Amino acid sequence: MTYTESSRDELSALLLELLLTGQSVDRAGMTPVISKAGFEGMRTIAIEEWMGASPVYTRRMREALGVTTDTVEDIFKIIQLDIGAPAQLLDFRFELEDPYHGVFQLASCGALLDLEPMGEQAVKLMCHDIEDPTFDATAVATNPRARFRPIHRPPRVPADRTPHCAWSVTVEPDREPLPLPAETEPIFRTKAAHVALTDIDSHDEGMSDYSGPLLADLPNNVWSRSAMVRIAEELALQHHLLAISYYLACQRHYGHAAAEDMYRKQFVGIAGFSSLRIKRALGLGDGAQALAHVLQVHPCLNPVQYTGVTVAPLLDSSGVRIVIAPDAPAHSDHSWLTLIDPDHLDAIEAMAVGVDAHFHDLDVTTDTDGTLIVDVRRADQPAKTRKEVAITSYTNGASFAFQDRGIPLPITPINH
């Protein structure tokens, strides 16, 4: 059941999940960084990974959804479809003063709630050191003269202060435009930055673009079906862009061998975590059919135009077959898929075990053209959860439940 074959209800659920699992790509990668280089290393890598990827996938989403102006309103629209700001887990509230001035508040921030038990240093690192440069990097793709500036932010005083933070976003014509971050340049050169995805049919019922007003609590069911397919593909691609940027940042600072090890751990962690979330979101049970369904929409294996991965149940219904084509664009980028070979199947196992702990009997063959075929079958005994998955799942996002927030209201500028 690929994105194009999924129902509207399934796609609506998947879009929320893909935003949440996308943010967790960062979490999956930070534990090995902290283990090697402490919080200072985390600060450096987090800044560089987001600054590398965010302008690229922001530009892609703008083009996909016809978001063409350079206003604060358009900046806010794309924040709603950014894996760095998963809906509801980061509970954004937007206000527009005029087209070039606005404010957002986070009524609640799941990322902050994860970090506060780690102490004030960790909170300042995220809410000050990392946010300042990465927010502006996100804005560059819409308007290089845009700036994000804090109104108030954590550490919270008093400790239960709400909203958790507030920021102004402004565009001033006399400002010096910010250049694209240097970290963005290699990401723009990737195949992922330019891969063509499913076209949106403007004749479908529902919104086929986001050229209309900014909507509060943007619900996924307002989109046309083809728009939801495209957004799902873009969000899955955001996972890969962020991961590639993470890998390049680690390589710059720690060398090839250490970066490769961190990259593998990130892949395993997000692979298992995403399966757990998607299975729950789609209301699936155990067994081979459920496993096939989850893997067919799994962000690590999508979008298929980029990854070249196909997943299907085995003919005897004992498991699933995953086929990884060697000539897909993802292989040119040293994406996660390049980490899979007959001796390194940990991420595939983590994906499968996340659906059903018994699916860890893996058989791998390689065709003469380099195509990798992995058959995943049920074993007699359940596997233990891998450490990388357990660490990635140690977050408010693991158990977070999305809510139906009803009919969306347009947000209009106070001063037109």
C-alpha positions as a Markdown table, in Angstrom:
| # | Residue | x | y | z |
|---|---|---|---|---|
| 1 | Met | 0.0 | 0.0 | 0.0 |
| 2 | Thr | 2.2 | 2.8 | -1.3 |
| 3 | Tyr | 1.4 | 6.5 | -0.9 |
| 4 | Thr | -0.4 | 6.5 | -4.3 |
| 5 | Glu | -2.4 | 3.5 | -3.3 |
| 6 | Ser | -3.3 | 4.8 | 0.2 |
| 7 | Ser | -6.8 | 6.1 | 1.1 |
| 8 | Arg | -7.4 | 9.7 | 2.1 |
| 9 | Asp | -7.8 | 8.7 | 5.7 |
| 10 | Glu | -4.5 | 6.8 | 5.7 |
| 11 | Leu | -2.7 | 9.7 | 4.0 |
| 12 | Ser | -4.2 | 12.1 | 6.5 |
| 13 | Ala | -2.8 | 10.1 | 9.4 |
| 14 | Leu | 0.5 | 9.5 | 7.6 |
| 15 | Leu | 1.2 | 13.2 | 7.1 |
| 16 | Leu | 1.1 | 13.9 | 10.8 |
| 17 | Glu | 3.3 | 10.8 | 11.5 |
| 18 | Leu | 5.9 | 11.8 | 8.8 |
| 19 | Leu | 6.3 | 15.2 | 10.4 |
| 20 | Leu | 6.8 | 13.6 | 13.8 |
| 21 | Thr | 9.2 | 10.9 | 12.6 |
| 22 | Gly | 11.1 | 13.5 | 10.6 |
| 23 | Gln | 11.9 | 15.5 | 13.7 |
| 24 | Ser | 13.0 | 12.3 | 15.4 |
| 25 | Val | 15.7 | 11.8 | 12.7 |
| 26 | Asp | 17.6 | 14.5 | 14.6 |
| 27 | Arg | 17.0 | 12.8 | 17.9 |
| 28 | Ala | 18.2 | 9.5 | 16.5 |
| 29 | Gly | 21.5 | 11.1 | 15.4 |
| 30 | Met | 22.2 | 13.2 | 18.5 |
| 31 | Thr | 22.9 | 10.3 | 20.9 |
| 32 | Pro | 26.0 | 9.1 | 19.2 |
| 33 | Val | 27.2 | 12.7 | 18.8 |
| 34 | Ile | 26.7 | 13.4 | 22.5 |
| 35 | Ser | 28.5 | 10.1 | 23.3 |
| 36 | Lys | 31.5 | 11.2 | 21.3 |
| 37 | Ala | 31.6 | 15.0 | 21.8 |
| 38 | Gly | 29.2 | 16.0 | 24.5 |
| 39 | Phe | 26.7 | 18.9 | 24.3 |
| 40 | Glu | 29.2 | 21.1 | 22.4 |
| 41 | Gly | 29.3 | 18.4 | 19.7 |
| 42 | Met | 25.5 | 18.2 | 19.7 |
| 43 | Arg | 25.3 | 22.0 | 19.2 |
| 44 | Thr | 27.7 | 22.0 | 16.3 |
| 45 | Ile | 26.2 | 19.1 | 14.4 |
| 46 | Ala | 22.6 | 20.1 | 15.0 |
| 47 | Ile | 23.2 | 23.6 | 13.7 |
| 48 | Glu | 25.0 | 22.3 | 10.6 |
| 49 | Glu | 22.5 | 19.5 | 9.8 |
| 50 | Trp | 19.4 | 21.8 | 9.9 |
| 51 | Met | 21.2 | 24.7 | 8.2 |
| 52 | Gly | 22.2 | 22.3 | 5.4 |
| 53 | Ala | 18.9 | 20.6 | 4.8 |
| 54 | Ser | 16.2 | 23.2 | 5.8 |
| 55 | Pro | 16.6 | 25.7 | 2.9 |
| 56 | Val | 16.6 | 22.8 | 0.4 |
| 57 | Tyr | 13.4 | 21.1 | 1.5 |
| 58 | Thr | 11.7 | 24.5 | 2.2 |
| 59 | Arg | 12.3 | 25.5 | -1.4 |
| 60 | Arg | 11.0 | 22.1 | -2.6 |
| 61 | Met | 7.8 | 22.4 | -0.6 |
| 62 | Arg | 7.2 | 25.9 | -1.7 |
| 63 | Glu | 7.4 | 24.8 | -5.4 |
| 64 | Ala | 5.3 | 21.8 | -4.8 |
| 65 | Leu | 2.4 | 23.7 | -3.3 |
| 66 | Gly | 2.5 | 27.0 | -5.2 |
| 67 | Val | 3.7 | 29.1 | -2.3 |
| 68 | Thr | 5.3 | 31.9 | -4.4 |
| 69 | Thr | 5.5 | 35.1 | -2.4 |
| 70 | Asp | 8.1 | 36.3 | 0.0 |
| 71 | Thr | 5.9 | 37.2 | 3.0 |
| 72 | Val | 5.9 | 36.1 | 6.6 |
| 73 | Glu | 2.6 | 34.4 | 5.9 |
| 74 | Asp | 4.3 | 32.1 | 3.4 |
| 75 | Ile | 7.1 | 31.5 | 5.9 |
| 76 | Phe | 4.5 | 30.3 | 8.4 |
| 77 | Lys | 2.8 | 28.1 | 5.8 |
| 78 | Ile | 6.0 | 26.1 | 5.1 |
| 79 | Ile | 6.7 | 25.8 | 8.9 |
| 80 | Gln | 3.5 | 23.8 | 9.0 |
| 81 | Leu | 5.0 | 21.3 | 6.6 |
| 82 | Asp | 8.5 | 21.2 | 8.0 |
| 83 | Ile | 9.8 | 18.1 | 9.9 |
| 84 | Gly | 11.6 | 20.5 | 12.2 |
| 85 | Ala | 8.2 | 21.7 | 13.5 |
| 86 | Pro | 5.9 | 18.6 | 13.7 |
| 87 | Ala | 2.2 | 19.7 | 14.1 |
| 88 | Gln | 0.7 | 19.5 | 17.6 |
| 89 | Leu | 3.8 | 18.1 | 19.2 |
| 90 | Leu | 5.2 | 21.6 | 18.6 |
| 91 | Asp | 1.9 | 23.5 | 19.1 |
| 92 | Phe | 2.4 | 26.6 | 16.9 |
| 93 | Arg | 0.0 | 29.5 | 17.2 |
| 94 | Phe | 0.4 | 32.1 | 14.4 |
| 95 | Glu | -0.5 | 35.8 | 14.3 |
| 96 | Leu | -0.1 | 38.2 | 11.3 |
| 97 | Glu | 0.2 | 41.9 | 11.8 |
| 98 | Asp | 0.7 | 42.6 | 8.1 |
| 99 | Pro | 2.2 | 40.6 | 5.2 |
| 100 | Tyr | 5.7 | 41.2 | 6.5 |
| 101 | His | 5.3 | 41.1 | 10.2 |
| 102 | Gly | 4.0 | 38.3 | 12.4 |
| 103 | Val | 4.4 | 36.4 | 15.7 |
| 104 | Phe | 4.2 | 32.8 | 16.6 |
| 105 | Gln | 4.0 | 31.2 | 20.0 |
| 106 | Leu | 4.5 | 27.6 | 21.0 |
| 107 | Ala | 1.6 | 26.8 | 23.3 |
| 108 | Ser | 3.5 | 23.6 | 24.1 |
| 109 | Cys | 6.8 | 22.3 | 22.8 |
| 110 | Gly | 7.4 | 18.6 | 23.0 |
| 111 | Ala | 11.1 | 19.1 | 22.3 |
| 112 | Leu | 11.4 | 21.4 | 25.3 |
| 113 | Leu | 9.6 | 18.9 | 27.5 |
| 114 | Asp | 12.1 | 16.3 | 26.5 |
| 115 | Leu | 15.1 | 18.5 | 27.3 |
| 116 | Glu | 14.0 | 20.2 | 30.5 |
| 117 | Pro | 14.8 | 17.1 | 32.7 |
| 118 | Met | 18.4 | 17.3 | 31.3 |
| 119 | Gly | 19.0 | 20.7 | 32.8 |
| 120 | Glu | 19.3 | 24.4 | 31.9 |
| 121 | Gln | 22.4 | 23.8 | 29.8 |
| 122 | Ala | 20.6 | 21.5 | 27.4 |
| 123 | Val | 17.6 | 23.9 | 27.2 |
| 124 | Lys | 19.8 | 26.9 | 26.4 |
| 125 | Leu | 21.6 | 24.8 | 23.8 |
| 126 | Met | 18.5 | 24.1 | 21.9 |
| 127 | Cys | 16.4 | 27.2 | 22.5 |
| 128 | His | 19.3 | 29.7 | 22.0 |
| 129 | Asp | 22.4 | 28.3 | 20.4 |
| 130 | Ile | 20.6 | 26.0 | 17.8 |
| 131 | Glu | 17.4 | 28.0 | 17.2 |
| 132 | Asp | 19.0 | 31.3 | 16.4 |
| 133 | Pro | 20.9 | 30.3 | 13.3 |
| 134 | Thr | 18.6 | 27.6 | 12.1 |
| 135 | Phe | 15.4 | 29.6 | 12.2 |
| 136 | Asp | 17.0 | 32.3 | 10.0 |
| 137 | Ala | 18.3 | 29.6 | 7.6 |
| 138 | Thr | 14.8 | 28.3 | 7.2 |
| 139 | Ala | 13.6 | 31.8 | 6.4 |
| 140 | Val | 16.3 | 32.3 | 3.7 |
| 141 | Ala | 14.5 | 30.1 | 1.3 |
| 142 | Thr | 11.4 | 32.3 | 1.4 |
| 143 | Asn | 13.0 | 35.8 | 1.9 |
| 144 | Pro | 16.7 | 36.5 | 2.7 |
| 145 | Arg | 15.6 | 39.6 | 4.5 |
| 146 | Ala | 13.4 | 37.7 | 7.0 |
| 147 | Arg | 14.5 | 37.4 | 10.6 |
| 148 | Phe | 13.3 | 35.3 | 13.5 |
| 149 | Arg | 13.8 | 37.0 | 16.9 |
| 150 | Pro | 12.8 | 35.8 | 20.4 |
| 151 | Ile | 10.2 | 37.6 | 22.4 |
| 152 | His | 10.6 | 35.2 | 25.2 |
| 153 | Arg | 12.0 | 31.7 | 25.3 |
| 154 | Pro | 13.2 | 29.0 | 27.8 |
| 155 | Pro | 14.6 | 28.4 | 30.3 |
| 156 | Arg | 11.1 | 29.0 | 31.6 |
| 157 | Val | 10.6 | 31.5 | 34.5 |
| 158 | Pro | 8.5 | 30.5 | 36.3 |
| 159 | Ala | 9.1 | 26.8 | 35.5 |
| 160 | Asp | 5.6 | 26.2 | 34.3 |
| 161 | Arg | 5.4 | 29.3 | 32.0 |
| 162 | Thr | 3.1 | 29.1 | 29.0 |
| 163 | Pro | 3.2 | 29.5 | 26.1 |
| 164 | His | 6.6 | 27.9 | 26.1 |
| 165 | Cys | 8.1 | 30.5 | 23.8 |
| 166 | Ala | 7.2 | 33.4 | 21.4 |
| 167 | Trp | 9.0 | 34.7 | 18.4 |
| 168 | Ser | 8.6 | 37.7 | 16.0 |
| 169 | Val | 9.2 | 37.1 | 12.3 |
| 170 | Thr | 9.8 | 40.2 | 10.3 |
| 171 | Val | 10.9 | 41.2 | 6.8 |
| 172 | Glu | 12.4 | 44.7 | 6.3 |
| 173 | Pro | 13.4 | 45.9 | 2.8 |
| 174 | Asp | 16.5 | 47.8 | 4.0 |
| 175 | Arg | 18.1 | 44.8 | 5.7 |
| 176 | Glu | 21.1 | 43.1 | 4.2 |
| 177 | Pro | 20.0 | 39.8 | 2.7 |
| 178 | Leu | 21.3 | 36.7 | 4.4 |
| 179 | Pro | 23.3 | 34.3 | 2.1 |
| 180 | Leu | 22.5 | 30.7 | 1.9 |
| 181 | Pro | 24.5 | 28.9 | 4.6 |
| 182 | Ala | 27.7 | 27.2 | 3.3 |
| 183 | Glu | 26.3 | 23.9 | 4.7 |
| 184 | Thr | 23.4 | 24.1 | 2.2 |
| 185 | Glu | 25.6 | 24.1 | -0.9 |
| 186 | Pro | 26.4 | 20.3 | -0.9 |
| 187 | Ile | 22.8 | 19.5 | -0.1 |
| 188 | Phe | 21.6 | 21.4 | -3.1 |
| 189 | Arg | 24.0 | 19.3 | -5.2 |
| 190 | Thr | 22.3 | 16.0 | -4.1 |
| 191 | Lys | 19.9 | 14.0 | -6.2 |
| 192 | Ala | 17.4 | 14.4 | -3.4 |
| 193 | Ala | 17.3 | 18.1 | -3.9 |
| 194 | His | 16.1 | 17.8 | -7.4 |
| 195 | Val | 14.3 | 14.4 | -7.8 |
| 196 | Ala | 10.9 | 14.7 | -9.5 |
| 197 | Leu | 7.9 | 13.4 | -7.4 |
| 198 | Thr | 4.2 | 12.8 | -8.1 |
| 199 | Asp | 2.4 | 15.7 | -9.8 |
| 200 | Ile | -0.5 | 17.3 | -8.0 |
| 201 | Asp | -3.8 | 17.1 | -10.0 |
| 202 | Ser | -5.3 | 20.5 | -9.8 |
| 203 | His | -8.7 | 19.0 | -10.7 |
| 204 | Asp | -8.8 | 16.8 | -7.6 |
| 205 | Glu | -11.4 | 17.6 | -4.9 |
| 206 | Gly | -9.8 | 19.6 | -2.1 |
| 207 | Met | -6.8 | 22.0 | -1.9 |
| 208 | Ser | -4.2 | 21.4 | -4.6 |
| 209 | Asp | -1.9 | 24.2 | -3.5 |
| 210 | Tyr | -1.4 | 26.5 | -0.5 |
| 211 | Ser | -1.8 | 29.8 | -2.4 |
| 212 | Gly | -4.8 | 30.8 | -0.2 |
| 213 | Pro | -4.8 | 32.1 | 3.3 |
| 214 | Leu | -2.7 | 30.7 | 6.2 |
| 215 | Leu | -4.8 | 28.1 | 8.1 |
| 216 | Ala | -4.6 | 27.6 | 11.8 |
| 217 | Asp | -4.0 | 24.0 | 12.8 |
| 218 | Leu | -3.7 | 23.0 | 9.2 |
| 219 | Pro | -5.7 | 19.8 | 8.9 |
| 220 | Asn | -4.6 | 17.2 | 6.3 |
| 221 | Asn | -8.1 | 16.5 | 5.1 |
| 222 | Val | -8.4 | 19.9 | 3.4 |
| 223 | Trp | -5.9 | 18.7 | 0.8 |
| 224 | Ser | -6.8 | 16.9 | -2.4 |
| 225 | Arg | -5.7 | 13.3 | -2.5 |
| 226 | Ser | -3.0 | 13.9 | -5.0 |
| 227 | Ala | -1.7 | 16.8 | -2.9 |
| 228 | Met | -1.5 | 14.5 | 0.1 |
| 229 | Val | 0.5 | 12.0 | -1.9 |
| 230 | Arg | 2.9 | 14.7 | -2.9 |
| 231 | Ile | 3.3 | 16.1 | 0.6 |
| 232 | Ala | 3.9 | 12.6 | 2.0 |
| 233 | Glu | 6.6 | 12.1 | -0.6 |
| 234 | Glu | 8.2 | 15.5 | 0.2 |
| 235 | Leu | 8.1 | 14.8 | 3.9 |
| 236 | Ala | 9.8 | 11.4 | 3.4 |
| 237 | Leu | 12.4 | 13.1 | 1.3 |
| 238 | Gln | 12.9 | 15.7 | 4.1 |
| 239 | His | 14.0 | 12.7 | 6.3 |
| 240 | His | 16.7 | 11.8 | 3.7 |
| 241 | Leu | 17.9 | 15.4 | 3.2 |
| 242 | Leu | 18.3 | 15.9 | 6.9 |
| 243 | Ala | 20.1 | 12.6 | 7.4 |
| 244 | Ile | 22.5 | 13.3 | 4.5 |
| 245 | Ser | 23.2 | 16.8 | 6.0 |
| 246 | Tyr | 23.8 | 15.1 | 9.4 |
| 247 | Tyr | 26.3 | 12.6 | 7.9 |
| 248 | Leu | 28.2 | 15.4 | 6.1 |
| 249 | Ala | 28.4 | 17.4 | 9.3 |
| 250 | Cys | 29.7 | 14.4 | 11.2 |
| 251 | Gln | 32.2 | 13.7 | 8.5 |
| 252 | Arg | 33.5 | 17.3 | 8.5 |
| 253 | His | 34.2 | 17.2 | 12.3 |
| 254 | Tyr | 34.9 | 13.5 | 13.1 |
| 255 | Gly | 36.1 | 11.9 | 9.9 |
| 256 | His | 34.7 | 9.2 | 7.7 |
| 257 | Ala | 34.8 | 6.2 | 10.0 |
| 258 | Ala | 33.2 | 7.9 | 13.0 |
| 259 | Ala | 30.6 | 9.6 | 10.7 |
| 260 | Glu | 29.7 | 6.3 | 9.2 |
| 261 | Asp | 29.2 | 4.7 | 12.6 |
| 262 | Met | 27.0 | 7.6 | 13.7 |
| 263 | Tyr | 25.0 | 7.4 | 10.5 |
| 264 | Arg | 24.3 | 3.7 | 10.9 |
| 265 | Lys | 23.1 | 4.3 | 14.5 |
| 266 | Gln | 20.8 | 7.1 | 13.4 |
| 267 | Phe | 19.4 | 4.9 | 10.6 |
| 268 | Val | 18.7 | 2.0 | 12.9 |
| 269 | Gly | 17.1 | 4.3 | 15.5 |
| 270 | Ile | 14.7 | 6.1 | 13.2 |
| 271 | Ala | 13.9 | 2.9 | 11.2 |
| 272 | Gly | 12.5 | 1.2 | 14.3 |
| 273 | Phe | 10.9 | 4.2 | 15.8 |
| 274 | Ser | 9.0 | 5.1 | 12.5 |
| 275 | Ser | 7.6 | 1.6 | 12.2 |
| 276 | Leu | 6.2 | 1.7 | 15.8 |
| 277 | Arg | 4.5 | 5.1 | 15.1 |
| 278 | Ile | 3.1 | 4.1 | 11.6 |
| 279 | Lys | 1.7 | 0.8 | 12.8 |
| 280 | Arg | -0.1 | 2.5 | 15.6 |
| 281 | Ala | -1.4 | 5.4 | 13.4 |
| 282 | Leu | -2.8 | 3.1 | 10.8 |
| 283 | Gly | -4.4 | 0.7 | 13.3 |
| 284 | Leu | -2.5 | -2.3 | 12.0 |
| 285 | Gly | -2.0 | -5.6 | 13.8 |
| 286 | Asp | 0.8 | -8.1 | 13.5 |
| 287 | Gly | 1.7 | -10.4 | 10.6 |
| 288 | Ala | 3.1 | -10.2 | 7.2 |
| 289 | Gln | 0.3 | -8.0 | 5.7 |
| 290 | Ala | 0.8 | -5.4 | 8.4 |
| 291 | Leu | 4.6 | -5.6 | 7.9 |
| 292 | Ala | 4.2 | -5.0 | 4.2 |
| 293 | His | 1.8 | -2.1 | 4.7 |
| 294 | Val | 4.1 | -0.3 | 7.1 |
| 295 | Leu | 7.3 | -0.8 | 5.0 |
| 296 | Gln | 5.5 | 0.4 | 1.8 |
| 297 | Val | 4.9 | 3.8 | 3.4 |
| 298 | His | 8.0 | 3.9 | 5.7 |
| 299 | Pro | 9.9 | 7.2 | 5.3 |
| 300 | Cys | 13.3 | 5.4 | 5.2 |
| 301 | Leu | 12.2 | 3.6 | 2.1 |
| 302 | Asn | 10.4 | 6.4 | 0.4 |
| 303 | Pro | 9.7 | 8.2 | -1.8 |
| 304 | Val | 10.2 | 5.4 | -4.3 |
| 305 | Gln | 11.2 | 7.8 | -7.0 |
| 306 | Tyr | 14.3 | 8.5 | -4.9 |
| 307 | Thr | 14.9 | 5.2 | -3.1 |
| 308 | Gly | 14.0 | 2.7 | -5.9 |
| 309 | Val | 12.7 | 0.3 | -3.1 |
| 310 | Thr | 9.8 | -2.0 | -3.6 |
| 311 | Val | 8.1 | -4.0 | -0.9 |
| 312 | Ala | 5.6 | -6.9 | -1.3 |
| 313 | Pro | 4.4 | -9.8 | 0.7 |
| 314 | Leu | 6.1 | -13.1 | -0.1 |
| 315 | Leu | 3.9 | -15.5 | -2.2 |
| 316 | Asp | 3.5 | -17.9 | 0.7 |
| 317 | Ser | 2.5 | -15.0 | 3.0 |
| 318 | Ser | 5.3 | -15.9 | 5.4 |
| 319 | Gly | 6.8 | -12.5 | 5.3 |
| 320 | Val | 7.9 | -9.7 | 2.9 |
| 321 | Arg | 10.4 | -9.1 | 0.2 |
| 322 | Ile | 12.3 | -5.9 | 0.0 |
| 323 | Val | 14.0 | -5.1 | -3.3 |
| 324 | Ile | 16.6 | -2.3 | -3.3 |
| 325 | Ala | 17.7 | -1.2 | -6.8 |
| 326 | Pro | 21.3 | -0.3 | -7.1 |
| 327 | Asp | 20.8 | 2.5 | -9.7 |
| 328 | Ala | 18.3 | 4.7 | -7.7 |
| 329 | Pro | 19.1 | 8.3 | -7.1 |
| 330 | Ala | 19.5 | 7.7 | -3.4 |
| 331 | His | 22.7 | 5.7 | -4.0 |
| 332 | Ser | 24.4 | 8.7 | -5.5 |
| 333 | Asp | 23.9 | 10.7 | -2.4 |
| 334 | His | 25.3 | 8.2 | 0.1 |
| 335 | Ser | 21.8 | 8.1 | 1.6 |
| 336 | Trp | 20.7 | 5.6 | 4.4 |
| 337 | Leu | 20.1 | 2.9 | 1.7 |
| 338 | Thr | 23.8 | 2.7 | 0.9 |
| 339 | Leu | 24.4 | 1.5 | 4.4 |
| 340 | Ile | 22.4 | -1.7 | 3.7 |
| 341 | Asp | 24.4 | -4.7 | 2.4 |
| 342 | Pro | 24.4 | -8.4 | 3.3 |
| 343 | Asp | 26.6 | -7.7 | 6.4 |
| 344 | His | 24.6 | -4.7 | 7.6 |
| 345 | Leu | 20.8 | -5.5 | 7.9 |
| 346 | Asp | 20.3 | -3.9 | 11.3 |
| 347 | Ala | 18.1 | -1.1 | 10.0 |
| 348 | Ile | 15.9 | -3.6 | 8.0 |
| 349 | Glu | 15.5 | -5.7 | 11.1 |
| 350 | Ala | 14.6 | -2.7 | 13.2 |
| 351 | Met | 11.9 | -1.7 | 10.8 |
| 352 | Ala | 10.4 | -5.2 | 10.8 |
| 353 | Val | 10.6 | -5.7 | 14.6 |
| 354 | Gly | 8.9 | -2.4 | 15.1 |
| 355 | Val | 5.8 | -3.9 | 13.5 |
| 356 | Asp | 6.1 | -7.4 | 14.9 |
| 357 | Ala | 9.0 | -8.5 | 17.1 |
| 358 | His | 9.0 | -12.0 | 15.5 |
| 359 | Phe | 10.0 | -10.7 | 12.1 |
| 360 | His | 13.8 | -10.9 | 12.3 |
| 361 | Asp | 14.6 | -13.9 | 10.2 |
| 362 | Leu | 16.4 | -12.2 | 7.3 |
| 363 | Asp | 17.6 | -13.8 | 4.1 |
| 364 | Val | 19.6 | -11.7 | 1.7 |
| 365 | Thr | 20.7 | -12.3 | -1.9 |
| 366 | Thr | 22.4 | -10.0 | -4.5 |
| 367 | Asp | 21.6 | -10.2 | -8.2 |
| 368 | Thr | 24.3 | -9.9 | -10.8 |
| 369 | Asp | 23.3 | -6.3 | -11.4 |
| 370 | Gly | 23.7 | -5.4 | -7.8 |
| 371 | Thr | 20.0 | -5.5 | -6.8 |
| 372 | Leu | 19.7 | -6.4 | -3.1 |
| 373 | Ile | 16.8 | -8.7 | -2.2 |
| 374 | Val | 16.0 | -9.1 | 1.5 |
| 375 | Asp | 13.3 | -11.6 | 2.5 |
| 376 | Val | 12.0 | -11.0 | 6.1 |
| 377 | Arg | 10.3 | -13.9 | 7.7 |
| 378 | Arg | 8.8 | -14.7 | 11.1 |
| 379 | Ala | 11.0 | -16.4 | 13.7 |
| 380 | Asp | 9.9 | -18.5 | 16.6 |
| 381 | Gln | 11.1 | -16.2 | 19.3 |
| 382 | Pro | 10.6 | -12.4 | 19.4 |
| 383 | Ala | 13.7 | -10.1 | 19.1 |
| 384 | Lys | 14.7 | -7.6 | 21.6 |
| 385 | Thr | 14.3 | -3.9 | 20.8 |
| 386 | Arg | 17.6 | -2.6 | 19.6 |
| 387 | Lys | 19.3 | 0.0 | 21.8 |
| 388 | Glu | 19.3 | 2.7 | 19.0 |
| 389 | Val | 15.5 | 2.3 | 18.7 |
| 390 | Ala | 14.9 | 2.4 | 22.5 |
| 391 | Ile | 17.0 | 5.6 | 22.8 |
| 392 | Thr | 15.1 | 7.3 | 19.9 |
| 393 | Ser | 11.8 | 6.2 | 21.4 |
| 394 | Tyr | 12.7 | 7.8 | 24.8 |
| 395 | Thr | 10.8 | 10.9 | 24.0 |
| 396 | Asn | 7.3 | 12.5 | 24.4 |
| 397 | Gly | 6.9 | 11.9 | 20.7 |
| 398 | Ala | 6.9 | 8.1 | 21.1 |
| 399 | Ser | 3.5 | 8.1 | 22.7 |
| 400 | Phe | 2.1 | 11.4 | 21.5 |
| 401 | Ala | -1.5 | 11.2 | 20.3 |
| 402 | Phe | -2.8 | 13.6 | 17.6 |
| 403 | Gln | -6.1 | 15.2 | 18.0 |
| 404 | Asp | -8.8 | 16.3 | 15.5 |
| 405 | Arg | -8.9 | 20.1 | 15.9 |
| 406 | Gly | -11.9 | 20.6 | 13.8 |
| 407 | Ile | -12.6 | 23.1 | 11.0 |
| 408 | Pro | -9.5 | 25.2 | 10.2 |
| 409 | Leu | -9.8 | 29.0 | 10.5 |
| 410 | Pro | -8.0 | 31.3 | 8.2 |
| 411 | Ile | -5.4 | 33.7 | 9.8 |
| 412 | Thr | -5.7 | 37.1 | 8.3 |
| 413 | Pro | -3.4 | 40.1 | 8.9 |
| 414 | Ile | -4.6 | 42.6 | 11.4 |
| 415 | Asn | -3.4 | 45.4 | 9.1 |
| 416 | His | -3.9 | 44.7 | 5.5 |
